[in-house]
Amino acid sequence: MSNPKGSVLVVGGGISGVQAALDLADSGFYVHLVEKSPAIGGAMSQLDKTFPTNDCSACILSPKLVEAGRHLNINLLTLSEVLDLEGEPGSFKVRVRQNPRYVDPEKCIACGTCAQKCPKKVPNEFDFGLGTRKAIYLRYPQAVPLKYSIDERACIYLKKPGRCGFCKKVCPTGAINFDDRPKEFTLEVGSVILALGFRPFDPKDLEFTGYGRLKNVVTSMEFERLLSPSGPCMGHMERPSDKKEPKRIAWLQCVGSRDINKACHGYCSSVCCMYAIKQAVIAREHSKSGDIEASIFFMDMRTHGKGFEAYYNRAEKEGIRFLRARVHTVLKGRDENLIVRYVEDDGIPKEKEFDLVVLSIGLETDPSVISLSKRLGIELDADNFIKTSSFSPVSTNRDGIFVCGAFSEPKDIPQSVMEASAAASCAQERLWPSRWTETKKKSFPPERDVYAEPPRIGVFVCSCGINIAGVIDVKEVTEYAKTLPGVVFAQNNLFTCSQDTINQMAQTIKEKGLNRVVVASCTPRTHEPLFQETLREAGINKFLFEMANIRDQDSWVHQDDPEAATQKAKDLVRMAVSKVRGDEPLPYNFVPVKKRALVIGAGVAGMVASLSLADQGFPVTLIERKDRLGGHGRKFYRTWQGNPMQDYLKGLIETVTSHENIDVRFKTTLKAVSGSVGQFKSELSDGSLVEHGVAIVAIGAESFKPREGKWNFLYGKNPNVHTLLELDQRFIKKDPGLLGLNQAVFIHCVGSRVPERPYCSRVCCTHAIDQALKLKELNPDMDIFMLYRDIRTYGKREHIYEEARAKGIVFIRYDLDNLPKVREKDGRMIVEVRDPIIDEEVILHPDLLILASAVRPRDDVGELSKLFKCAMTEEGFLLEAHMKLRPVDFATDGVFLAGLCHYPKPVEETIAQAKAAASRAAIVLSRDEVPAESITAAVNPMKCTGCALCTQVCPYHAVNIDENTGKAVVDTALCKGCGACVAGCRSDAITLKNLGNEQIMAAVEAALEE
Amino acid sequence: MEEKREESWQPKIIAFLCNWCSYAGADLAGVSRYQYPPSIRIVRVPCSGRVSPNMILDALRSGADGVLVSGCHPGDCHYISGNFYARRRFALFKRFLEFIGIEPDRVNFTWISASEGEQFAQVAREVTERVKRLGPARKLVKEIEPCPQ
């Protein structure tokens, strides 16, 4: 076969699609990102906050979207859809249709004048119809690309040419193009990633909820918009009927999930329990009075992810009420209030009045996605999610086409992001020979040395159409700029960021011999990179640049006071000029990359990650403290989908040990690590030294063995008491002792969700139920009892819970105040437990007692975390860089994690995370050098007293005291330029390049000059 | 000095905003067109932890009537822990200001996230109002009489 294509098609611009695109584009592939709406961002952009960190969703998402939007190697195709596909892995031909935007994105500056003038209002689908938008609109304020588009179904002109057309008249750049037409084209790619997401379940057919009939019954997605500061009520939380703040709010769980009766969705949507708790917590924060009464009606509380259980506990402590009840009716009360009727354990019907009812709706696949899957020949399961297997969690039935995110199963954001990287890794495993063959590379002319020159500053004042010039007298500001010391040139432009002005700016820099540039326009957060690139094109260092934000922070916020706004603009320009005068050219720092990965731990996670990198052509050193490969996988019988683990493991071990790129070291541990991303040097216990560019930590976890204490339950005393993995080993050995049993009892949550280990172990509910089913296979007449607290068979795993109940397995709930009692009498085990439904003591006589014991972190995690300077959670698991969007990265660059050392997880998630870690690692390994921060701290050794305060405040351990000189030294490869050390230094000995005290104060003093 | 206290007097307030949250919040105030008094001069810093008490004193010395420092919410710091350093530093610094006779209301510390545009406008209004009530700050400004020629 000839070389594969070096480009990939990603379908779907939600968070998973964007992550997959970024991973691939950053590691040498050209990416076409197809999104059907006018902007990327997906469902995450509609959320207010995200659990369990309460991070603002838009804030953490926007930087990723902007990065994808600006990426040289991502071809963003919005308003586009895939028509069909032919070819084979390595060379697919995909036909795509791009629908008309009617606005030229090259010309649109997103000033919003068009939308202001547009007379046509329609319900805003971004707010689920709670608010309105115009026919010409931005999908949301931070949309990427930040370009307006015309909704052809609503536009007056498009329906009747000749009428309206106001937008075309007022657009200052002439961007409106009513003649825009759909375009069809064919893309040739090596691989395809489907990240088609989900759509929220529509509860209008669930009569009992009152949705659609009662005004104050909203879905959880609608409630997100009501909470969001950019939503229809600006984050003031108003209920639809009377715009008053609701005081009593109820959440009804499992609307459209775990319901085979009305909703036809037997699966669990995985995320609703957590988002309901989050919404309750945030609603209380939002409320002006703070006296929100929040009640959550649930069946099982499923807080099975990292940090979720603690979040649940905290919410309960803060007074959020959790009622274990399924609501059967929502009725209309006085003043559009709502009466909720429900039954709790005691069986007595109750009623409660609420001001607002939120339906925790589930996730389902969009019908248009189902038909697309059919066109592409992708197999779906009975729930219309993509069919995947435990051992290839991101592969579809069609070779070379991968899947990530909620399209394969309902899942939360971190899991989607992990899968996105995993899918990227799978694509790379095949396409790696064509890395960097289709990517574009920007080149710049050599830079002029301006170090010795006196400042020659050019000031470009932007009118931004009328956005700035409508309020500020830009001519006056331009004239004023010319009078400032060091300024040799000043000019006013209509749109400084337009392509022609940019070209002209580069020309001016060369012609006038400028060596510093100030642009007075919008915000540096969006436009600084563009102008800095212009400086580089003109042959001067990009750090000799400042922006004065006279739009977002001036003309837009002082619209009624043009005089003061003009004065402020002058002040801002003066500040920028004072600052830029002191700016120095800074080096573009790079670190050469040692092309080898060190993987620590050879369980499933470590082996999968190693193999993925090795298959991409990178050498790997895999170290294992024991004398065999496989880790906990060796004790594991089968996955919940019924795939036998030992067969898989055997194949994996064979491939790993025989792979030419993998150097396996048994009985080896890590002793010391130095260096940073691209250039680590690690000392191993066998005395050897490994140089590697990246490291992947996959050291696994332990299972909790309840040898004593209240969770003992005769464990270690009676031979028929096992942990889950011990029973699995009997299954593996086909132990004949398991035949002919009469009764088995499983006790769930042994050592999990308790004060000592306040987290859910995630895997045990599913594992235990699958084992119960296996026992039933062996002994069909056997009685099996599951003693549980909440059954957490999230996602598609709910189906085996359903199956277990159908097969007569009995589930009895217990709580921490009423633990089951286990004793022995005449060699027989007796288990006593109180059944809360029948309110009676139940006495059981099992032949087999299985304890679903906790997964606990390894005791030596701390030593390893110190070596790589990575953080740990309170429970002792390793802590990723960001719980939501960087689930496999550590805060330390170049170090990644996978598997149980991160958090308990089933094997399919472990494999996905391991592949994700490989994808993230490949971003570094695919390059010859990696960029390092340019704005770093620098020490003046003459002033440094060696007090070492800077070493303590530095969050990155980038400052150290040199043993020989006794002075502080900065490792610029580690420094991120936060400046904590500068502010902390007692002797003014440490400074931040171009952001030193003098320079910041120069701007401050300039601001205060009269 | 008295006439400066009139309604029309606008104080000059230096705002040190962190690049990742509060500066973005100030941008969002603009995007959403929330209006606030033109008294604030924003200085972009990488992190609220970059701001030292000296910089605030220097600002007051150079003639600022008030100072605002704003960073990311606790736990959201782009640089892991910078906003905690800032918080600790300014809790102490406020007491020091009182000790040297500067009204603590002149120096304000707050958290504003990138999504809190309205919050930023609100803080700008409140801080302006607070400083306005105190009048111009002259305590730290060295006023040198021009040399008689």
Interface residues (C-beta under 8 A of the other chain):
Chain A: T53 D55 C56 A58 C59 S62 P141 P229 S230 M234 G235 T523 P524 R525 N549 R551 D552 Q553 D554 W556 V557 H558 Q559 D560 D561 A564 A565 Q567 K568 D571 L572 M575 A891 I935 V953 P955 Y956 K976 G977 C978 G979 A980 V982 A983 G984 L992 L995 N997 I1000 M1001 A1003 V1004 E1005 A1007 L1008
Chain B: Q10 K12 I14 N19 C21 Y23 A24 A26 D27 L28 A29 G30 V31 S32 R33 Y34 Q35 Y36 P38 R41 I42 V43 R44 V45 P46 C47 G49 R50 V51 S52 N54 M55 D58 A59 S62 G63 A64 G75 D76 H78 Y79 I80 S81 G82 Y85 R89 S113 A114 S115 E116 G117 E118 A121
